[in-house]
Amino acid sequence: MRKALENAYKKIKKQEKLLDRLNKIGIHLSAEQNTDKLLEMIVEESMKITDSDGGSIYIKEEKEKEEYLRFKIARNYSKIFPFKQFLLPIDKKSISGFCALTGKSYNFRRVSDIPSTIGIKYNDSFDKKNNYKTINMLVIPMKNLKGETTGVLQLINKKKDYHIPLITKEDYKNHTLPFSEEEENTIASLASLAAILLERSKLYQEIKNLFETFIESMVATIDQRDPTTAGHSIRVAKYAAIFAKAVNQTTYGKYKNLYFSQKEIHQIYYAGLLHDIGKIGVKEAILLKRTKLSESELEILKYRFYYYKKELEYKKLSHIISEEEKQIFDEIDQYYIFICNLNTKGFITNDEIKILEKISSITFKDIDGKIKNLLNQSEYNQLTVKRGNLTKEQRVMMEYHPSYTYEILKSISWGKDLEKVPLIAAAHHEKLDGSGYPKGLKEDEILIPSKILAIVDIFEALTAKDRPYKKALPLDKTLKILQKEAKQHHLDKDLLEIFIHKKIYEEDIH
């Protein structure tokens, strides 16, 4: 009686220990989102729980509207052998295929029992090829919450002790024993948990892929508002992610101890993708402005010059033209050509501004009888922009796009892993000395990922080959511009050094 109680006590303790272990395994498996790692953990833990020498997993997948089993993971304690994935039909010609088809578990005490149990001859090609011997086998279907078989877990050669290698014939004879019914039930429970977690992981990945493709599609659509910069955002995002990984590999300087996790790299990638989304709040007349005056504005100017020239011509023929008007008549075509040339220049000189002042000072009586300037104030203001095409007022409106970016992105529920996307994206035009926009943040106030975006944003804009309004700058000139910006304390010189040293610009992002 006492011995029976002792045995019962030992059995209860063993069960408690097993339940505690299964609970810890479940928690560990639940925390894993990488499918391949999840499968590896399932095989390895199943082998340890049952003291199995080998284990493998087959996962159901569809190909050309037919379902197959993919031989996904294989482990063996005693042997090292080359592993290669392959597809297996779900039919009654293989043990795993039979298990997936029937949805039943099979506990083969000896592989010689397989033909009489399910009518299939055991395929010993693996044993012969690897000088191995399969004695027993446990084959368990992995079922989800709906009871559908989504894969098969296979364990071979249960041993007296997990750490005993099977090398000689005597090892196979003396150290192997059949799987118990209790182990079969335990592994069936673990396999079902694994199937549910696998399905969750697959669903998570599908949602993630959906989110990524939706964001990329949305960004591509927004980019189409300005076809000349289409593709800029995706290229910036890819450069930024590569840059972050390069920072992780840096073993010197200011950022040698900085490490971005995979989640943080995803955060930087999304911020890069969406850094210009605020441009949807900028008027197209400003966003698409490639010359100082638009085509329609230049056309209006053309007809004004033409009208005034005809008026002067009439005066000349009528001999009522003044000397000053005669000079204007002789030069008016050159004035218009001068304005057309100036309209496409990226930089104008003080001498050119003086010529514009002269043209602007010319007045004439328009068709409505009112006295007007040959160049109105708006045209003069736009043509006298020394660098670029935007007036001060227009530039303010353009520079507000990071604020629009923040307002748009902060309204999205990003979750804990991506919560900084709005802040990172909105600060890509901030400068270390506080002269950037929209907030004029200084060095310590700018997030490091934003500093990374600032560098790759400028680099991509300068080297882009698809901008019809400007030629791509050569690499050496681009890097000199970036270094000048760093010297002026606009860009982070330590990050730029990593960008150049690691040759991020040579990475294939297409």
Summary of the structure (lengths in Angstrom):
residues: 510
radius of gyration: 36.7
end to end distance: 76.6
largest distance: 139.0
contacts: 1519
relative contact order: 0.08
helix: 57%
strand: 11%
